[in-house]
Amino acid sequence: MTKGKINVTTENIFPIIKKFLYSDHEIFLRELISNAVDATQKLKTLASVGEFKGEMGDLTIRVDVNKKKKTLTVSDAGIGMTAEEVEKYINQIAFSSAEDFLEKYKTDNNAIIGHFGLGFYSSFMVSDKVDIKTLSWMEDAKPMAWSCDGSPEYSLEETKKKGRGTSITLHLDDDSKEFLEESKINELLEKYCKFLPVEIAFGKKKEWKDGKEEETDELNIINETKPLWTLPPSEAKEEDYAAFYRKLYPVGEDPLFNIHLNVDYPFTLTGILYFPRIKNNIEIQKNKIQLYSNQVFVTDSVEDIVPEFLTLLHGVLDSPDIPLNVSRSYLQSDSNVKKISSHITKKVADRLEEIFKSDREQFEQKWDDLKLFIEYGMLSDEKFHERAEKFVLLKNVDGKYFTLEEYEALIKENQTDKNKSLVYLYTTDMEEQFSYIEAAKAKGYDVLLMDGQLSTHFVNHLEPKLKESRFARVDSEIVDKLIDKDEVRESKLSSNQQSDLTPVFQSQLPGQEMNYLVSYEALSEGDNPVMITQSEFMRRMKDMQEMSGQASMYGNFPDSYNLVVNSNHPLVSKVAEGCEKKLGKKLEELRGEKKGHSEEQQLLEKAKEGKKDEEVPQSEKDQMEEVNKKLNELEDKRIEMLKKYGKDQKLVKQLIDLALLANNQLKGEALAAFVKRSVELIK
């Protein structure tokens, strides 16, 4: 029997391992099984080149739990180790560089395992003691037993062992009793080992007999050794892809379609990516791609390996060029990872273009599910945007689909404004903006449906990329101004009438939660008498701020709308006539008074010309102050008189409520009052 001390100058490696890796302590099982798989694969390689000539026999890796003894054992029938190899791989390689290693990686918890043989030592995260029994494949090799209780001391001696290979037994510590539970081990095996290339058995299969579950004699193999992504794409059928998806994601709808990756240069990458049916919640969809290294599960957080928008995809990626345990900084700087990321983006774009070209009808049918994914990709990845320009679709309110090029050709003639700018009209809600859509369609305009979660961002992204073009929501202006074509129509209301009607309409506007600016447009008599619009710029800014969840200068203001009065509508003329009939004389008198004071104001302003402030006599300054005060008082009196009149005008309130109703802003008590008033006006 040999006793020795592990050659490491740190005080004690094992507490450090426990401290560094506690958050990932379950990883030990993956590491031990990965080592067992490697040992088995090496034996197969030796046999294939003729170095190992014996019978390979049963190569199943076994995981066993003994609750009474508080042990967990992983056994393989691989190449095993000689005494010299135990010394080399267990005692020397792992620890000869341990001090330098720990110094180098002391700030990176995730980087420790997987370097210098420390994968095996991850077992000390959960154990008080670890025993190894091993027999090498080499002729005349003697079985060896190695044991260590978590201190630098170990023992190595000859033992008895029937078959070739290695078994590692962990004597679990009191904090790790969960790993004695069958359900926990099943969970870890399912997570890390379900696609390993060597069969792994955990216990025996069970079946129901006479109302209770009983063990059979058949081994419970927990993994599929040849998963679909390891096959050449030519050997896989559509039904295989569908079945594999259901195995990965038992709950949920079937995917739209898939991409089978099979790259061997300049890096090795295999995998299958699925386009899921995604609607509106991006966050729920993430972390669905599983990353493997030689069929060993690594992570399902792949943001540093694939572009962010591709994290919406589901499926698996497998690359031996990505080590089992790496830090985020490694992933972000590694050239292979960057190449893999770029290649996946290209393959996804190529696949989408291929489907679009070969079966456009199918592509259009799936567009509503694909839209979020493609828009997200175009927003976040410039190279993907360039490729996607060929197949990204715009959908109009009639349910027709167009490429960017097709849609430009469709609207060019009728939707170009006086400044030669192409105007893309769109709606974000077909029901709420129905009246505006109808008005636009009546002018022969086409309206796009942009009701997706990312549509506001996508419009902002697309607008500067389209030459001499802009987007306008259908309710951002009255229809005649949406696409300004320099058509001039005379107004039936004079400037004085418009000025007097403004306070009349202001008197009936809703409360302080929203701001309304009253303006006038000379529209046709057939257009609505009053309409509500919202500035495209201000609305977009508020939308962007709300989506980002961050406060901005726009978040401090109430919503701002335009109340557009049709100065040529008969009902508006009726309101103006009624106002003149009731207040005409008083308004004329006020105008006369204001005119006199305005003339005096102009004379005083003229007298000030060319003089510095100190050169203007105080008497003139006092006189100017008095004139301004009088003018303000007269204007306040005019506005107050008109607002008082307006408050009693049911027709004014009715016209405003009709505009609010068309804009989906009339609700609750105001809507009930409108209905009651409508009945009264009809009588």
VENKAJO-V997620 format. One record per residue. SS is DSSP state (H for helix, E for strand, - for the rest). D_CENTER is the distance of its C-alpha to the mean C-alpha in Angstrom with 1 decimal. Layout:
((SS:D_CENTER) (SS:D_CENTER))
This chain:
((-:60.3) (E:58.5) (E:57.1) (E:55.1) (E:52.8) (-:49.4) (-:49.6) (-:47.1) (-:47.9) (-:45.2) (-:46.7) (-:44.8) (H:41.8) (H:40.9) (H:40.1) (H:37.9) (H:36.0) (H:35.6) (H:34.5) (H:31.9) (H:30.5) (H:30.8) (H:27.1) (H:26.9) (-:30.4) (-:29.5) (H:29.0) (H:32.8) (H:33.0) (H:30.6) (H:32.7) (H:36.0) (H:35.1) (H:33.7) (H:37.0) (H:38.9) (H:37.0) (H:37.9) (H:41.5) (H:41.6) (H:40.1) (H:42.6) (H:45.5) (H:44.4) (H:44.3) (H:47.8) (H:49.1) (H:47.8) (-:49.6) (-:52.7) (-:52.9) (-:52.4) (-:55.0) (-:55.0) (-:53.4) (-:49.7) (-:50.0) (-:47.2) (-:44.2) (-:42.1) (E:40.4) (E:41.2) (E:39.5) (E:42.0) (E:41.9) (E:45.2) (-:44.8) (-:48.4) (-:48.4) (-:44.8) (E:44.0) (E:41.3) (E:42.4) (E:40.7) (E:43.2) (E:43.2) (-:46.0) (-:44.9) (-:46.9) (-:47.7) (-:49.1) (-:52.6) (H:53.9) (H:53.3) (H:49.7) (H:49.0) (H:50.5) (H:48.4) (H:45.0) (H:45.0) (H:47.3) (H:47.1) (H:43.9) (H:41.6) (H:43.6) (H:45.5) (-:42.5) (H:41.0) (H:42.0) (H:40.6) (H:37.5) (H:36.9) (H:37.7) (H:35.2) (H:32.3) (-:33.2) (-:30.1) (-:27.7) (H:27.7) (H:25.7) (H:28.1) (-:31.3) (-:31.3) (-:31.9) (-:34.3) (-:38.1) (-:38.3) (H:36.6) (H:34.7) (H:37.9) (H:38.4) (H:35.1) (H:37.4) (H:39.2) (H:36.1) (-:37.2) (E:40.9) (E:44.3) (E:45.8) (E:44.9) (E:47.4) (E:47.3) (E:49.7) (E:49.7) (E:52.0) (-:51.6) (-:51.9) (-:54.7) (-:58.3) (-:60.3) (-:57.3) (-:57.8) (-:55.2) (E:54.0) (E:52.6) (E:50.6) (E:49.9) (E:48.3) (-:47.8) (-:45.2) (-:47.8) (-:48.7) (E:51.7) (E:51.4) (E:54.0) (E:54.4) (E:57.1) (E:58.2) (-:57.4) (-:57.7) (-:55.0) (-:55.5) (-:52.8) (-:51.0) (E:47.6) (E:46.1) (E:45.4) (E:43.6) (E:44.3) (E:42.4) (E:44.4) (E:41.5) (-:41.8) (H:41.9) (H:38.3) (H:37.0) (H:38.8) (H:35.5) (H:35.8) (H:39.0) (-:37.2) (H:36.8) (H:33.6) (H:32.0) (H:33.2) (H:32.0) (H:28.5) (H:28.6) (H:30.2) (H:27.6) (H:24.8) (H:26.4) (-:29.2) (-:28.6) (-:28.7) (-:31.3) (-:34.0) (-:36.9) (-:37.6) (E:37.1) (E:39.1) (E:38.6) (E:41.6) (E:42.9) (E:41.5) (E:42.2) (E:43.3) (E:44.6) (E:48.4) (-:50.5) (-:47.6) (E:46.4) (E:44.3) (E:46.4) (E:45.9) (E:47.0) (E:48.4) (E:45.4) (E:43.0) (E:39.5) (E:37.4) (-:33.8) (-:32.3) (-:32.0) (-:33.6) (-:32.6) (-:29.1) (H:28.1) (H:26.3) (H:29.6) (-:31.4) (-:31.8) (H:29.7) (H:33.1) (H:34.0) (-:31.0) (-:31.0) (H:28.4) (H:29.5) (H:29.0) (H:25.4) (H:25.0) (H:27.0) (H:25.1) (H:21.7) (H:23.4) (H:24.8) (H:21.4) (-:19.8) (-:22.8) (-:20.9) (-:19.0) (-:19.5) (-:20.5) (-:18.2) (-:18.6) (E:20.0) (E:20.0) (E:20.7) (E:23.4) (E:23.5) (E:27.0) (E:27.6) (-:30.6) (-:30.9) (-:30.2) (-:28.3) (-:28.2) (E:25.0) (E:24.9) (E:22.3) (E:20.9) (E:17.4) (E:16.6) (E:14.5) (-:13.7) (-:14.1) (-:10.7) (-:11.2) (-:9.3) (-:7.6) (H:4.1) (H:5.6) (H:8.8) (H:8.1) (-:7.6) (-:11.1) (-:12.7) (E:14.3) (E:17.6) (E:19.3) (E:23.1) (E:26.0) (-:29.0) (-:27.8) (E:27.4) (E:24.0) (E:22.5) (E:19.0) (-:15.8) (-:13.8) (-:13.7) (-:11.5) (-:14.8) (-:16.1) (-:13.7) (-:11.5) (H:8.0) (H:6.9) (H:9.6) (H:8.4) (H:7.3) (-:11.1) (E:13.7) (E:17.1) (E:19.2) (E:20.0) (E:23.5) (-:25.0) (-:28.1) (-:27.3) (-:24.8) (-:27.0) (-:26.5) (-:26.1) (-:24.7) (-:23.4) (H:20.1) (H:22.4) (H:24.0) (H:20.8) (H:19.8) (H:23.4) (-:24.5) (H:25.4) (H:25.0) (H:21.4) (H:20.8) (H:22.7) (H:21.0) (H:17.5) (H:19.1) (H:20.9) (H:18.1) (H:16.3) (H:19.8) (H:20.4) (H:17.3) (H:18.2) (H:21.8) (H:21.2) (H:19.5) (H:22.3) (H:24.8) (H:23.8) (H:23.7) (H:27.2) (H:28.8) (-:27.7) (H:26.3) (H:27.1) (H:24.9) (H:22.0) (H:22.4) (H:22.6) (-:19.3) (H:17.7) (H:16.2) (H:14.2) (H:13.5) (H:12.7) (H:9.0) (H:8.7) (H:11.5) (H:10.5) (H:7.3) (H:9.8) (H:12.5) (H:10.9) (H:10.1) (-:13.1) (H:16.5) (H:18.2) (H:15.9) (H:16.4) (H:20.1) (H:20.2) (H:18.0) (-:20.4) (-:22.8) (-:20.9) (-:18.3) (E:19.8) (E:20.5) (E:21.6) (E:24.4) (-:25.6) (-:28.1) (-:25.6) (-:26.5) (E:24.3) (E:24.9) (E:23.9) (H:23.8) (H:27.3) (H:28.6) (H:27.3) (H:28.9) (H:32.1) (H:31.9) (H:31.7) (-:33.6) (-:37.0) (-:36.3) (-:33.3) (E:34.5) (-:35.7) (-:38.8) (-:37.1) (-:36.2) (-:32.5) (E:30.6) (E:28.9) (E:25.8) (E:26.1) (E:23.2) (E:22.6) (-:19.6) (-:21.7) (-:24.7) (-:26.6) (-:26.4) (-:27.1) (H:29.6) (H:32.6) (H:31.1) (H:29.9) (H:33.4) (H:35.0) (H:33.0) (H:33.9) (H:37.5) (-:37.6) (-:36.5) (-:33.0) (-:29.9) (E:26.8) (E:23.2) (E:20.9) (-:17.6) (-:16.2) (-:12.6) (-:9.7) (-:9.2) (H:13.0) (H:14.2) (H:12.3) (H:13.3) (H:16.8) (H:17.1) (H:16.0) (H:18.3) (H:21.3) (-:22.7) (-:22.4) (-:24.5) (-:28.1) (-:30.0) (E:27.5) (E:25.8) (E:23.8) (E:25.3) (E:24.4) (-:27.4) (-:28.2) (-:28.1) (-:31.7) (-:34.7) (H:34.8) (H:37.7) (H:35.7) (H:32.3) (-:33.9) (-:36.9) (-:39.7) (-:42.4) (-:44.2) (-:46.6) (-:47.9) (-:50.6) (-:50.0) (-:52.5) (-:52.0) (-:53.6) (H:51.9) (H:53.9) (H:52.9) (H:49.1) (H:49.7) (H:51.5) (H:48.9) (H:46.0) (H:47.2) (H:48.1) (H:44.5) (H:43.1) (-:45.3) (-:43.4) (-:39.8) (-:37.4) (-:37.2) (-:35.8) (-:32.1) (E:31.8) (E:33.6) (E:35.3) (E:37.1) (E:39.9) (E:40.6) (E:42.8) (E:42.5) (-:45.3) (-:43.9) (-:45.8) (-:47.6) (-:45.4) (-:42.2) (-:41.1) (-:43.2) (E:40.3) (E:36.6) (E:33.6) (E:31.0) (-:28.4) (-:27.9) (H:25.1) (H:24.5) (H:24.6) (H:22.4) (H:19.7) (H:20.0) (H:19.9) (H:16.8) (H:14.9) (H:16.4) (H:15.5) (H:11.8) (H:11.9) (-:14.0) (-:16.7) (-:20.2) (-:21.8) (H:25.2) (H:24.1) (H:23.1) (H:26.8) (-:28.2) (-:28.7) (E:27.4) (E:29.8) (E:31.2) (E:34.1) (E:36.9) (E:38.4) (E:42.0) (E:43.6) (-:46.9) (-:48.5) (-:47.8) (H:51.1) (H:49.6) (H:48.7) (H:52.2) (H:53.6) (H:51.8) (H:53.2) (H:56.7) (H:56.7) (H:55.7) (H:58.5) (H:61.0) (H:60.3) (H:59.7) (H:61.0) (H:64.2) (H:62.5) (H:59.7) (H:62.4) (H:64.3) (H:61.2) (H:60.5) (H:64.1) (H:63.9) (H:60.7) (H:62.3) (H:65.2) (H:63.1) (H:60.8) (H:63.9) (H:65.1) (H:61.6) (H:61.8) (H:65.3) (H:64.3) (H:61.3) (H:63.8) (H:66.2) (H:63.4) (-:62.7) (-:63.5) (-:64.1) (-:62.4) (H:61.3) (H:64.4) (H:66.7) (-:65.8) (-:68.4) (H:67.2) (H:68.8) (H:66.7) (H:63.5) (H:64.6) (H:65.4) (H:62.0) (H:60.3) (H:62.4) (H:61.7) (H:57.9) (H:58.2) (H:60.2) (H:57.8) (H:54.8) (H:56.9) (H:57.8) (H:54.2) (H:53.1) (H:56.0) (H:55.0) (H:51.4) (H:52.5) (H:55.1) (H:52.6) (H:49.9) (H:52.6) (H:53.6) (H:50.1) (-:49.3) (-:52.0) (-:50.9) (H:49.3) (H:48.7) (H:46.6) (H:44.5) (H:44.2) (H:43.0) (H:40.3) (H:39.2) (H:39.0) (H:36.7) (H:34.5) (H:34.6) (H:33.4) (-:30.5) (-:29.7) (-:30.8) (-:34.0) (-:33.6) (H:35.6) (H:39.0) (H:38.8) (H:38.2) (H:41.1) (H:43.3) (H:42.4) (H:43.4) (H:46.7) (H:47.5) (H:46.8) (H:49.4) (H:51.9) (H:51.5) (H:52.1) (-:55.3))
